[in-house]
Each structure stands twice: as structure tokens, then as C-alpha cells.
Amino acid sequence: MSKAIIGRKVGMTQLFAEDGKVIPVTVIEAGPCPVVQVKTVESDGYLALKLGFLEAKEKTLTKPELGQFKKAGVKPCKVLKEVRLDSVEGYSVGSEVKADVFAAGDRVDASGVSKGHGFTGVIKKWNQHRLKETHGVGPVHREPGSMGSISDPSRVFKHKHLAGHWGVENVTVQNLEVVRVDAARNAILVRGAIPGPKGSIVTLKTSVKHSK
């Protein structure tokens, strides 16, 4: 059965294993996430849960958003996300999904929005080489170089690596290990790095690629 929870990235730290090895971990404030809606095959055509996260003031939400929370009898939340699951048995509107839904040793996929780096050139964004810094080359040492022929096709092909906005993209890191779960503090410690800056919203879900 797949599981999922919404959380907030706190930052990175390290733990020490019993054999003395250092384990780099990301600390995630996970839940509690109230269930706002349970979607089933009969009513919606697929299985999913609509989860809330972080309480919000009513004045910060729109009337349609408030209507969903009032219908479910749940306090308004800043974040409202839908997560698809293999089964929704055991879940009901108004119940809460907490950090202890996962346990140490579980494998998860972490999804979030990557850090924004603004408008960057091809060297920083795509790791391209510089042009030669000899006489006759400048002042174009950091430019992308030749774009192709002169008259044919007289345009730049799509998907070429050019300068542009870097970051702020939906990124998923797969098959990460849950190292520790602190249910009292609503904390989940995941081995390795996950997308996004500190304080960003992340979604943890049972890994789709892990093989037992």
C-alpha cells in the first residue's frame, strides 16, 4: 500500500550510525495533514486523498477554498494538495495523516520546487565550456558559440541549451531512505538532499522504483 504526506523542509544535518559512519539527512516537518476529501473510483474515477497542511486564517483564502474546508469540517490550511494512492481504505474525511505513517527503513520519493537562481548564462545553467581567451575571440568568452548554419535553416532549433531562467521547477528525487521518524515532533529524517530551499513545501510518497 502506498502512503503519502505533505511537509516542510527544515534543513540538513547529520546522524551517526552504530558503526560510526556519518549519515547526511534532510529534516522534514511532516504533517499533521487533515484529510479534506477522499476520492474513489466510483465517484471520481481514481483513488486519491486531498490533504491540507499548515493552518491558515480564513481571510487569506478564497470562498471556494474555504468551502472545501467547511464541507469537510476541517480548519483552513495554507497548503492543499492531492496525492494519488493505491488504496484509500482506512482514511476518512477529517482524519489526520501524521509523520508516523512512515517508519525507519521505508523508501520514499520526495517532490518539491527547486531553488531559483534567476536569469543565468549557458556556463552556469548548462555547465558549458568558455570560448578561447585569445586575441580575436573576445568579448564573447561566455557566450554559447555557433548556433548552426547561416542561411539554412535560418533559425535556432528548439531545445538548444541557451541562457534563461534557472530553477523553480518541479523536481522529484526517487528512492530515498527514511532514517528516523520522530512522531512527537512531527519530523521525518530522510537520507540525502531533497529539492527546494529551507521552508519550502515537499511531498513524501512511497517510492515507485524500490525493489524488495
C-alpha positions in Angstrom: 0.0 0.0 0.0 1.3 3.4 -1.0 1.5 6.2 1.6 2.0 10.0 1.3 2.3 13.1 3.5 2.9 16.8 3.0 5.8 18.5 4.8 8.1 21.5 5.1 11.8 21.3 4.6 13.6 22.4 7.8 17.2 21.9 6.6 20.0 19.4 6.6 22.1 17.9 9.4 23.9 14.6 10.1 23.5 11.5 12.2 26.0 8.9 13.3 25.2 5.2 12.6 26.1 2.5 15.1 29.3 1.7 13.1 30.4 5.4 13.3 29.6 6.3 9.8 28.1 9.8 9.1 24.7 9.9 7.5 23.7 13.2 5.9 19.9 13.7 6.4 17.3 16.3 5.5 14.9 17.1 8.3 11.2 17.5 7.2 8.4 18.8 9.3 5.8 16.3 8.2 2.1 16.9 9.0 -0.2 16.6 10.7 -2.2 16.7 7.5 -6.0 16.6 7.8 -7.9 14.7 5.1 -10.1 17.2 3.3 -11.5 14.8 0.7 -11.3 11.1 -0.2 -11.6 10.4 -3.9 -12.7 6.9 -5.0 -13.1 5.1 -8.4 -16.9 5.2 -8.0 -17.2 8.9 -7.5 -14.1 10.4 -9.2 -12.6 7.6 -11.4 -9.4 7.2 -9.4 -8.1 6.9 -5.9 -6.6 9.9 -4.1 -6.6 11.9 -0.9 -6.8 15.7 -0.7 -4.6 16.7 2.2 -4.2 20.1 4.0 -1.1 21.4 5.8 -0.3 24.4 8.0 -3.2 26.2 9.5 -4.2 29.5 7.9 -6.5 32.4 8.7 -9.8 32.4 6.9 -9.3 35.9 5.4 -6.3 34.6 3.5 -8.3 32.1 1.5 -10.9 32.5 -1.3 -14.6 31.5 -0.8 -14.2 28.3 -3.0 -11.2 27.2 -0.9 -13.0 27.9 2.4 -16.0 25.9 1.1 -13.9 22.8 0.8 -12.6 23.0 4.4 -16.1 23.9 5.8 -17.6 20.9 4.0 -15.0 18.6 5.5 -15.2 20.2 8.9 -11.5 20.9 8.9 -9.7 24.1 9.9 -8.5 26.2 6.9 -5.0 25.3 5.7 -2.3 27.2 3.7 -1.5 24.2 1.6 -4.0 21.9 -0.1 -2.6 19.1 -2.2 -3.9 15.9 -3.9 -1.9 12.7 -3.7 -2.8 9.6 -5.6 -2.7 6.3 -3.7 -3.2 2.6 -4.5 -5.8 2.3 -1.7 -7.7 4.8 0.4 -9.0 2.2 2.9 -8.7 3.4 6.5 -8.9 7.1 5.5 -11.9 9.3 6.2 -12.7 13.0 5.9 -11.5 14.8 9.0 -8.9 12.2 10.0 -5.2 13.2 10.1 -2.1 11.8 8.4 0.8 12.1 10.7 4.6 11.5 10.5 4.3 8.0 11.9 2.6 6.9 8.7 6.3 6.2 7.6 8.9 4.2 9.6 12.6 4.0 9.5 13.8 1.9 6.6 11.0 3.0 4.3 11.8 4.1 0.8 10.2 7.4 -0.4 10.1 9.8 -3.4 10.5 13.4 -2.4 8.9 16.1 -4.6 9.4 19.8 -4.3 10.1 23.0 -6.2 13.9 23.6 -6.8 15.7 26.7 -5.8 15.5 29.7 -8.1 18.8 31.1 -9.5 17.3 33.9 -11.7 18.5 34.5 -15.3 21.8 32.8 -15.9 24.1 32.2 -18.8 24.9 28.9 -20.5 28.0 28.3 -18.4 26.2 28.5 -15.1 23.0 26.9 -16.2 24.2 24.1 -18.6 27.9 23.8 -17.5 29.2 24.7 -21.0 32.8 25.5 -21.7 34.2 29.0 -22.1 35.4 30.1 -25.5 39.2 30.7 -26.0 40.5 33.8 -24.3 43.0 34.6 -27.1 43.2 37.6 -29.4 40.3 37.8 -31.9 37.8 35.9 -29.8 36.5 38.4 -27.3 34.5 39.9 -26.0 32.3 36.8 -26.3 34.2 34.4 -23.9 31.0 33.3 -22.1 28.6 33.2 -25.0 27.1 29.9 -26.2 29.0 29.9 -29.5 27.8 28.9 -33.0 24.1 28.3 -33.5 24.4 26.5 -36.8 24.4 27.4 -40.5 24.0 30.9 -41.8 21.1 30.7 -44.4 19.7 27.2 -43.8 17.5 26.7 -41.7 17.9 30.4 -40.7 16.6 29.7 -37.2 17.7 28.2 -33.9 16.4 24.7 -33.3 14.2 24.0 -30.3 15.7 22.6 -27.0 19.1 24.0 -27.6 21.0 24.9 -24.3 20.7 28.7 -24.1 20.7 31.3 -21.4 17.5 31.7 -19.4 15.8 31.3 -16.1 17.3 28.5 -13.9 15.4 26.7 -11.2 11.8 27.0 -9.8 10.9 23.7 -11.4 9.0 20.7 -10.0 11.7 18.1 -9.1 11.3 14.6 -7.7 14.2 12.7 -6.1 13.4 9.0 -6.1 14.2 6.1 -3.8 15.4 7.9 -0.7 15.7 6.1 2.7 13.8 7.2 5.8 16.5 7.2 8.5 14.4 8.2 11.5 10.8 9.2 12.4 10.1 11.5 15.4 6.3 11.3 15.8 6.3 13.6 18.8 7.9 16.4 16.8 6.3 15.6 13.5 9.7 15.1 12.0 10.9 12.7 9.3 14.7 12.4 8.6 15.5 11.4 5.0 18.9 10.3 3.9 20.4 12.7 1.3 19.2 16.0 -0.2 15.8 16.9 -1.4 14.7 19.7 -3.8 13.9 23.2 -2.6 15.2 25.9 -0.2 14.6 25.8 3.6 11.0 26.3 4.4 9.7 25.1 1.1 6.8 22.6 0.8 7.7 19.0 -0.1 5.6 15.8 -0.6 6.8 12.4 0.5 5.3 9.4 -1.1 6.1 5.7 -1.2 8.8 5.0 -3.7 7.7 3.6 -7.1 11.0 2.1 -8.1 12.3 0.4 -4.9 12.6 -3.3 -5.3 12.5 -5.5 -2.2 
